[in-house]
Amino acid sequence: MTRSPATPLPPPKARRRLRETAALTQTQLADRVGVTPGTVRAWESGRTTPRGRKREAYAKLLKTLAEKAAVQAPEPKPKLEPESRPQPQPEAKPQPEPEPEVEPEGKPQPQPDSQPQPQPVAAPEPVALTPAQAFDALYAFSAPALVRQTFLLTGRREQARESVERAFQAAWEHWPEVARDRDPVGWVRATAYEYALSPWQRLRPRHRHPEPPPADPGDRTLLNALLRLPPRHRRTLVLYDGVGLDLPETAAETEASTPATANRLLRAREAVAGRLPALADPQVLHRRLAELASNERLRAAEPPTVRRGGERRARLRTRAAIAFTVALVATTALTVRTAPTHYEPPVSPGQAVRGVPQRVAPGALSDEELELRQKLRDQMQDGPERLSPRLE
C-alpha cells in the first residue's frame, strides 16, 4: 500500500508573511486550522511541520490567503519622467537690518553662563556580528542552562553534555535558519531533548555503566522519581515546571495538543507527589528542580571547540558519502566488465551409453551357486565359540 504524497507548503518565512498580509494574528489562524497558537508559532519558525489533516487544512488556508493577496495587490503605475526645463530662481529679497536691543534701566541683565552647554551624544551604531561570533554568543548564553536541563531528563552528566553539543553542532550546520528563528534557544533545546531521549542511547556501551548518583539524599530521591516517569511525561514536567514555559509553548515543543500536554503534566506531578509528598506544591517542585540542576558540577565545552567538532563531523559524513559513491561506481563498473557478453547454450541432454550388458531378471540358481551359498551358511559368521568353564 503506497502513501499519497504530502500536501506542499510554502517556506516558514512565506507562511508568516501571508498571515501578516491578511492581517491575521496567530490566535485567529490557529482557530481556523483547529490548533493552538503555539503550534502555529512552531510552524512559522520551522521547528515543526504539520502532518495529516492539519497539514491539508493549513495548506488550503495559506493558498486562500495567497489568492486574496494577489487580487488585492495594486498594479504598479508607470512613472513619468519630468521634462528638463529650467526652474525659475526666486528673487532675493533684502533682509531688514536688525535693530539694536535697548536694555531697560535699573534692571540687571542675566549674564550667559560661561560653561558650554552639553551636546547630545549620538547613540553608537550597532556592530554587525559575524556568524561565528553570533553562534559563540548564543552558546555562551544558553549552553550551561541547557546542560543542566538535559541532566534532569537523562540523569547522566556526560550524556547531557554530549546532547547539548550535538544540538549546537546541528544549529551551526543550519545557522541561517536558526539565526532568523524567533526563538533560537528553543530550536536548540528541542534538538538536544530529542537526542537525549532517543531510544538508541540504550544500545551504547556507556549506558551499561551507571554514573555515580548525586551526593545529597534528597536530590538522589528526586532524580530517581524523575527517571521513573515515562520520557514524554518527564519532558513535559521539565519544560513546564523546570524551564518555566507556558502550556501552549510546551505543547508546541513536544508536538502534542494542549489537552494532551495538560494530561501528561498532571500525571507527572501525581507520580512525583506520590513518591515525594512534600513536592505536591508546584512552586516547591520548581524550586527543587532548580536546586537539583544547580547542585551538579556540569561542564560545557568552549564554543570554538563545538564549531570545529561540527565541521569535522560534516567533513567525515561528506567523505563517507563520497567513498560509498566511488565504491558503488567501481562495483558497477566491475560487474559490467566481467559480465558475459555472449549467449551460452544450456547443457545438452544425456545420451544412452552403448556396450553395457542389459540387466537380467533373477532366476533359478545353478549348482555352483547353490554349493557356494551352502558353504557360506555352514561357516561361522560371528567368530569362534565362547569358551565357558566346564566341571570335570
URHU-V945549 format. One record per residue. N is the residue number from 0. RES is the residue in three letters. PSI is psi in degrees with one decimal (* if undefined). D_LAST is the distance of its C-alpha to the last C-alpha in Angstrom with 1 decimal. Layout:
n	res	psi	d_last
N	RES	PSI	D_LAST
N	RES	PSI	D_LAST
This chain:
n	res	psi	d_last
0	MET	121.8	96.2
1	THR	149.1	98.9
2	ARG	143.9	101.2
3	SER	144.1	105.0
4	PRO	146.5	106.8
5	ALA	149.8	108.4
6	THR	128.3	112.1
7	PRO	146.9	113.9
8	LEU	148.6	115.8
9	PRO	166.5	118.6
10	PRO	160.5	117.9
11	PRO	-38.5	118.1
12	LYS	-37.5	121.5
13	ALA	-32.3	122.9
14	ARG	-45.2	121.6
15	ARG	-38.7	123.5
16	ARG	-39.2	126.6
17	LEU	-39.8	126.6
18	ARG	-41.9	126.3
19	GLU	-32.6	129.2
20	THR	-36.2	131.3
21	ALA	3.7	131.0
22	ALA	44.0	132.0
23	LEU	140.8	128.8
24	THR	167.7	127.0
25	GLN	-31.9	123.3
26	THR	-42.1	123.3
27	GLN	-42.4	125.2
28	LEU	-37.1	122.9
29	ALA	-36.2	119.8
30	ASP	-35.7	121.2
31	ARG	-38.6	121.6
32	VAL	-28.3	118.1
33	GLY	32.9	116.5
34	VAL	-175.7	115.1
35	THR	157.6	116.1
36	PRO	-33.2	118.7
37	GLY	-34.1	116.1
38	THR	-41.0	114.1
39	VAL	-39.1	117.2
40	ARG	-39.9	117.8
41	ALA	-36.2	114.3
42	TRP	-41.9	114.8
43	GLU	-24.0	118.1
44	SER	-14.6	116.7
45	GLY	2.9	113.7
46	ARG	-35.4	111.0
47	THR	164.3	109.6
48	THR	132.1	109.9
49	PRO	153.3	110.3
50	ARG	158.2	107.7
51	GLY	-137.6	107.4
52	ARG	-33.2	110.3
53	LYS	-35.4	112.1
54	ARG	-41.9	112.2
55	GLU	-42.9	113.7
56	ALA	-39.9	116.3
57	TYR	-42.4	117.2
58	ALA	-39.2	117.5
59	LYS	-41.2	119.7
60	LEU	-41.3	122.0
61	LEU	-36.7	122.3
62	LYS	-40.2	123.2
63	THR	-40.6	125.9
64	LEU	-35.9	127.3
65	ALA	-39.7	127.4
66	GLU	-41.7	129.3
67	LYS	-39.2	131.9
68	ALA	-35.4	132.4
69	ALA	-34.0	133.0
70	VAL	-38.8	135.6
71	GLN	-11.7	137.4
72	ALA	123.5	137.6
73	PRO	149.2	141.3
74	GLU	136.4	142.0
75	PRO	133.9	143.3
76	LYS	141.1	147.0
77	PRO	138.7	148.3
78	LYS	133.7	150.1
79	LEU	126.9	153.7
80	GLU	131.5	154.7
81	PRO	147.2	158.2
82	GLU	148.3	160.9
83	SER	90.5	161.9
84	ARG	143.6	165.4
85	PRO	131.7	167.1
86	GLN	136.6	167.1
87	PRO	136.7	170.5
88	GLN	132.5	170.6
89	PRO	142.4	172.0
90	GLU	142.0	175.3
91	ALA	124.8	175.2
92	LYS	141.5	177.2
93	PRO	134.0	179.0
94	GLN	133.4	177.3
95	PRO	142.5	179.7
96	GLU	139.2	180.1
97	PRO	136.4	178.5
98	GLU	144.9	181.1
99	PRO	139.3	181.0
100	GLU	136.9	179.6
101	VAL	122.0	182.1
102	GLU	131.2	180.7
103	PRO	145.1	182.2
104	GLU	150.5	184.1
105	GLY	-2.6	182.9
106	LYS	116.3	179.3
107	PRO	137.9	176.9
108	GLN	141.9	174.6
109	PRO	131.6	170.8
110	GLN	138.2	169.7
111	PRO	147.3	166.7
112	ASP	134.7	163.6
113	SER	-20.3	163.3
114	GLN	140.4	159.4
115	PRO	144.6	157.9
116	GLN	141.5	156.3
117	PRO	133.3	152.5
118	GLN	142.7	151.6
119	PRO	133.1	148.8
120	VAL	127.2	145.6
121	ALA	143.0	143.8
122	ALA	138.4	140.2
123	PRO	141.5	137.8
124	GLU	140.2	136.3
125	PRO	136.6	132.6
126	VAL	126.8	130.5
127	ALA	127.2	128.2
128	LEU	146.0	124.6
129	THR	162.0	122.2
130	PRO	-38.6	119.0
131	ALA	-40.4	117.0
132	GLN	-41.0	119.4
133	ALA	-39.6	119.3
134	PHE	-43.8	115.5
135	ASP	-38.5	115.3
136	ALA	-42.4	117.8
137	LEU	-40.0	115.8
138	TYR	-46.0	112.5
139	ALA	-29.8	114.1
140	PHE	-39.3	115.6
141	SER	-16.4	112.6
142	ALA	-47.0	109.3
143	PRO	-43.6	108.8
144	ALA	-38.0	109.4
145	LEU	-35.0	107.1
146	VAL	-41.3	104.2
147	ARG	-39.6	104.6
148	GLN	-42.0	104.7
149	THR	-29.4	101.6
150	PHE	-34.7	99.7
151	LEU	-26.3	100.3
152	LEU	-37.5	98.6
153	THR	-30.8	95.5
154	GLY	11.7	95.1
155	ARG	128.6	94.3
156	ARG	-48.7	96.9
157	GLU	-38.0	95.8
158	GLN	-36.8	95.4
159	ALA	-44.0	98.9
160	ARG	-43.2	100.4
161	GLU	-37.6	98.7
162	SER	-42.1	99.8
163	VAL	-39.7	103.4
164	GLU	-41.6	103.3
165	ARG	-38.0	101.9
166	ALA	-40.8	104.5
167	PHE	-32.0	107.3
168	GLN	-40.4	105.9
169	ALA	-36.4	106.0
170	ALA	-36.0	109.5
171	TRP	-34.1	110.5
172	GLU	-33.8	109.2
173	HIS	39.5	111.3
174	TRP	-41.0	114.1
175	PRO	-37.9	117.0
176	GLU	-41.7	115.7
177	VAL	-36.7	114.9
178	ALA	-31.6	118.3
179	ARG	-4.3	120.2
180	ASP	145.5	118.1
181	ARG	-22.8	119.9
182	ASP	78.7	117.0
183	PRO	-31.6	115.1
184	VAL	-38.9	113.3
185	GLY	-36.5	112.0
186	TRP	-46.8	110.8
187	VAL	-39.2	108.8
188	ARG	-43.3	107.5
189	ALA	-40.8	106.2
190	THR	-40.9	104.4
191	ALA	-40.3	102.8
192	TYR	-39.4	101.6
193	GLU	-41.3	100.0
194	TYR	-38.8	98.2
195	ALA	-35.9	97.1
196	LEU	12.5	95.7
197	SER	136.6	94.0
198	PRO	-17.3	90.4
199	TRP	-15.5	89.3
200	GLN	-26.2	89.9
201	ARG	-22.8	86.6
202	LEU	-5.7	84.7
203	ARG	144.9	86.1
204	PRO	-29.6	84.0
205	ARG	-28.8	86.9
206	HIS	-17.5	86.5
207	ARG	-21.1	83.0
208	HIS	113.3	84.2
209	PRO	149.4	86.6
210	GLU	157.1	89.8
211	PRO	135.7	90.8
212	PRO	170.4	92.6
213	PRO	150.8	96.2
214	ALA	-35.4	96.7
215	ASP	131.5	98.8
216	PRO	-37.3	96.7
217	GLY	-41.9	99.3
218	ASP	-37.9	99.4
219	ARG	-39.9	95.6
220	THR	-41.7	95.6
221	LEU	-40.9	98.3
222	LEU	-40.1	96.6
223	ASN	-37.1	93.3
224	ALA	-36.6	95.3
225	LEU	-42.2	96.9
226	LEU	-18.1	93.7
227	ARG	-11.9	92.2
228	LEU	153.2	94.9
229	PRO	151.5	94.4
230	PRO	-39.5	96.0
231	ARG	-42.0	98.9
232	HIS	-40.2	99.8
233	ARG	-42.2	99.5
234	ARG	-40.6	101.8
235	THR	-41.0	104.3
236	LEU	-41.2	104.4
237	VAL	-40.3	104.9
238	LEU	-40.5	107.7
239	TYR	-51.1	109.5
240	ASP	-20.3	109.0
241	GLY	-56.4	108.3
242	VAL	-37.3	110.5
243	GLY	22.1	113.1
244	LEU	156.0	113.5
245	ASP	175.8	114.9
246	LEU	-44.9	113.0
247	PRO	-39.7	114.3
248	GLU	-38.6	113.6
249	THR	-40.7	110.1
250	ALA	-39.4	109.5
251	ALA	-38.9	110.8
252	GLU	-31.4	108.7
253	THR	2.0	105.5
254	GLU	50.6	106.4
255	ALA	165.8	106.4
256	SER	162.8	108.9
257	THR	-43.7	110.9
258	PRO	-39.7	109.3
259	ALA	-39.5	105.8
260	THR	-41.7	106.7
261	ALA	-38.3	108.2
262	ASN	-42.5	105.0
263	ARG	-40.9	102.8
264	LEU	-43.8	105.1
265	LEU	-41.5	105.0
266	ARG	-39.0	101.2
267	ALA	-41.3	100.8
268	ARG	-39.5	103.3
269	GLU	-39.4	101.4
270	ALA	-41.5	98.1
271	VAL	-41.3	99.5
272	ALA	-29.7	101.4
273	GLY	-32.8	98.3
274	ARG	-34.1	96.5
275	LEU	89.7	99.7
276	PRO	-23.5	102.3
277	ALA	-15.8	104.8
278	LEU	22.9	105.2
279	ALA	-26.5	106.3
280	ASP	127.5	109.8
281	PRO	-34.5	110.3
282	GLN	-42.8	112.6
283	VAL	-39.8	110.1
284	LEU	-41.6	107.4
285	HIS	-42.4	109.6
286	ARG	-39.6	110.3
287	ARG	-36.0	106.6
288	LEU	-40.8	105.6
289	ALA	-40.0	108.3
290	GLU	-40.8	107.1
291	LEU	-40.9	103.5
292	ALA	-33.6	104.5
293	SER	-20.3	106.9
294	ASN	-20.1	104.5
295	GLU	143.0	102.1
296	ARG	92.9	102.8
297	LEU	131.4	102.7
298	ARG	156.5	104.0
299	ALA	143.1	105.3
300	ALA	167.7	105.6
301	GLU	151.2	109.0
302	PRO	-44.4	110.7
303	PRO	-34.6	110.7
304	THR	-40.9	107.0
305	VAL	-42.1	106.4
306	ARG	-44.6	108.7
307	ARG	-37.5	107.0
308	GLY	-40.3	103.6
309	GLY	-41.6	104.7
310	GLU	-38.4	106.2
311	ARG	-41.1	103.1
312	ARG	-38.6	100.9
313	ALA	-39.6	103.3
314	ARG	-40.4	103.1
315	LEU	-40.6	99.3
316	ARG	-39.1	99.2
317	THR	-43.9	101.7
318	ARG	-38.9	99.7
319	ALA	-39.9	96.5
320	ALA	-39.8	98.3
321	ILE	-43.5	99.6
322	ALA	-41.1	96.2
323	PHE	-39.9	94.6
324	THR	-42.8	97.4
325	VAL	-42.8	97.0
326	ALA	-38.8	93.3
327	LEU	-40.8	93.8
328	VAL	-41.0	96.4
329	ALA	-41.2	94.2
330	THR	-40.6	91.2
331	THR	-41.8	93.5
332	ALA	-40.9	94.9
333	LEU	-39.1	91.5
334	THR	-41.5	90.3
335	VAL	-35.8	93.4
336	ARG	-37.9	93.1
337	THR	-4.1	89.4
338	ALA	145.4	89.5
339	PRO	141.2	89.4
340	THR	-0.7	92.8
341	HIS	163.7	92.0
342	TYR	131.2	90.0
343	GLU	119.0	86.5
344	PRO	153.6	85.4
345	PRO	167.6	82.0
346	VAL	135.6	79.0
347	SER	152.8	79.4
348	PRO	157.7	77.0
349	GLY	154.6	73.9
350	GLN	153.5	74.1
351	ALA	139.5	71.6
352	VAL	129.3	69.8
353	ARG	157.4	70.2
354	GLY	-3.4	67.7
355	VAL	130.0	64.6
356	PRO	146.9	63.0
357	GLN	153.0	63.1
358	ARG	135.1	60.0
359	VAL	139.1	58.8
360	ALA	147.0	57.3
361	PRO	145.4	53.7
362	GLY	-155.9	53.3
363	ALA	144.0	50.8
364	LEU	149.9	48.2
365	SER	175.5	48.5
366	ASP	-40.3	45.9
367	GLU	-40.6	45.0
368	GLU	-37.6	44.6
369	LEU	-40.5	42.4
370	GLU	-41.2	40.2
371	LEU	-38.6	39.9
372	ARG	-38.1	39.1
373	GLN	-35.8	36.2
374	LYS	-41.5	34.9
375	LEU	-35.1	35.0
376	ARG	-34.4	33.2
377	ASP	-29.4	30.3
378	GLN	148.7	29.7
379	MET	131.0	27.6
380	GLN	-16.9	30.1
381	ASP	18.6	27.9
382	GLY	-172.9	26.2
383	PRO	161.2	22.7
384	GLU	151.0	19.7
385	ARG	135.5	18.3
386	LEU	126.5	15.0
387	SER	138.2	12.7
388	PRO	145.5	9.6
389	ARG	149.0	6.4
390	LEU	132.8	3.8
391	GLU	*	0.0
